[in-house]
Amino acid sequence: MTGKYYLVGILLTAAALAATMVAYPHLPSSVATHWNMHDQPNGYTEKWALFLIGPGFMAGVMLGMYFLPWLSPKNFQVDSFRSTYLQIMLMLVSMVAYFYAIALWAGVGHPLNVSRAIVGGVCLLIAMLGNLMGKIRRNFYIGVRTPWALANERVWNATHRCAAKTLVAGGVAGLALTAAGLDGRPVFVVLLAAALVPVVYSLVFYKQLERRGEL
């Protein structure tokens, strides 16, 4: 079961490596890898470094998440939600592949509204992660890791049920705003609100339980 997630991640990494090798002769010596909200490139990378920021980074994400379960302290193991953990890993690798594909596509000269494509991808990732929030158990690496949620399992579960709703709603709303042609600023506000609401909820719920003597 575990192996299939890593197999898909390895195949995506291999595809990114192959795409880099095919595109390499057609790329300029410096390739744009960062764009501002007006879709203007404002950050460049030597094209040889694409092997590191694309397939290299994807491999690094998988390697890092492979070792995180071993690093987890007792009672906070990611093994308690292993399938969800691996789904999140694959989402992250897939999104890196998507962002990297955008950079390669633009790098070889194809027309593309890069900033909109990137913002839309971020919104999709947030919505997809929100769909898994309710399945994440207490740990130090993934989720809404506030002091109050980490201190109490009931608060953790309630906080992540809240985060599931706000992140999905924020991601979908962000996608709608992006599709409507708005720039990244209102989308950023929506995503920031979606992320902050569960943090505040975590504190408020913890204090409610504390006042009632239920901790």
N, C-alpha and C positions, 0 to 999 in steps of 0.2 A: 504493500500500500504506500509506504513512504517512498519507495524507489521511483514510482511513476511521476511524482512531483519533481524530483531531481532530474529524471530523464527528460521531461519537457523543458526544464530550465537549461539543461546541457544542450538540447537541440536548438533552443532559442539563441544561446550563446554562440553555437557553431554557425547558425544562420547569420548572426551579426558579424562574425569573423569573415565569413565568405563574402558578405555584402561589402565589407570594408576592402577586401582584396580586389573585388571587381571594380569598385568605385575609385580606388586609390589613384590609378593613372589619370583620371579625369578631374581630380580635385586640385585646387590651388595649393600653394605651399602653406598658406595659413587659412584655416577653415573657421567660419563663424560658429561659435558654440553657445552664444548668449545673445538675446535680443531684448530690447526695451519694450515698453507698452505700446510704442508707436510702430512696432514691427521693424525697427532698425537695429542691425547687429552692433553690439557694443562690447563684444568679447570674442577674441580669436585664439585658436590653438594650432600649433604646428601639426601638420596632417599625420605625421608618424604617431603622435600622441592619441590619435583616434583609437588605436588598438587598445590603449589603456582605459580611456573614458567610455568606450563602448563594451566590447566583449570582455575586457579586463575587469571593468567595474561590475558587470553582470556576474562574472565568476566570483568576484570578491563578495558580493551580496550572498550568494549561495554558500560560500565557504564560511562566512561569518555566522550565518544563521544555522549552519550545521553544528558549530561549536557552542552556540548559546545554550542549548539544553544541558550540556556538561557543566557550564558555568553557573547554572541556576541553583540557588540555595534551597535547602529542604523546605517543603511546604509552599514553595513559590515556583515549582517546576513548570516548564512549558509543556512537559509530557502530558499534563492533565488536559491539554487541548491540542494535542499533536496535529490532528488533521487540519484544524483551523489555522494553526501556526504555519503549516506547510502551504496552505492556500494563500496566506498573506505573503509568504516568501515568493511564491510564483507570481502573485500580482505585482510585487515590487520589481522582480526581474522582467516581467512583461512590459511594465511601464517604462523601465530604463530602455528596453529594446525599442519601444515606441518613440521615445524622445530622441534616441540615437538615430532611428530611421529618418526622423524629421531633419536632423542636422545633416545627414548624408544626402538626403533628397535636395535640400536647399544648397548644399555644398557643391553639387555637380551642376547647379544652375537652373533647376526646375522652379517655376514660380509657385509660391506657397505663402499663405499668411501664417508665418511661423508662430507668432505670439498667440494668435487665436487657437491654433492647433495645440499648442502647449497648455494653455489655460484650460481648454476643453478636456485635455487628457488628465490634468490635475483634478478637475471636477469629477470626472468619471472614476478616478482612483479613490477619491474621498467617498463617493457614493458606494462603491464596491466594498471598501473597508468598513463603512457604516453597517453594511449588511451582515458583517461578521462580528461586530462589536459584542453582541449579546452572548457569543460563544467563548469569549476570551476569559480565562480564569486568572486569579491573582498572580502577577509576576512582575519583575522589575524592568522588563524590556519593551512590552507591547501593550497598548491600550491607554486609558486615561489614568495615569499613575500619580494621582494626587496623594498627599500624606493620609487623608481621611479615607480614601478608597483602599489604600494598602493596609491601613490599620484594622479594617473590618470587612469581612467577606460580604456581609449584607449590603454595606455601602458600595462596595465594589460592583456587585451585581446590579444594584439599582442604578448606579452611575453609568454602567455600560448599556443598560437598556435605554436610558435617556440618550446616550451618545449614538446608539444605533438609529434613533429617530432623527436627531438633529443632523448627523453627518449625511444620511441618505437624503434628507430634505435639502440640506445645503448644497450637496453635490448636484442634485437634479436641478435646483434653482440656478446654480452656477452655469450648468450646461445650457439652460434655457436663455440666460442672459448672454452667454457667449454666442449662441446661435442667432440671437437677436441683433448681434453686431456691436454690443457694448464692449468697451475696453476692459482691461483687467482690474481696474480699481473697484467698481461696484461688486465684481465677482469676489475680489479679495475680502471685502467687507462681509459679504454673505458667508464665505468659508470661515472667516475669523469668528464670526458670531456662532456658527455651528460648532466650532471647536471649544469656545469659551463657555457656552451654556452648560455642558456637562461638568465642567470644572467648578462652576458656582453651585450647581445642583449638588455636587459631591459634598461641599462644605455645609450647605444648608441642611441636607439630609442627615449628615453626621451629627450636627448640633441638635437637630430634633431628637434623634435617638439618645443623645447624651442627656438632654433635659428630661427625657422620660425614663432614664435609668435603664435603657435597653442595650447598652453596649457591653 
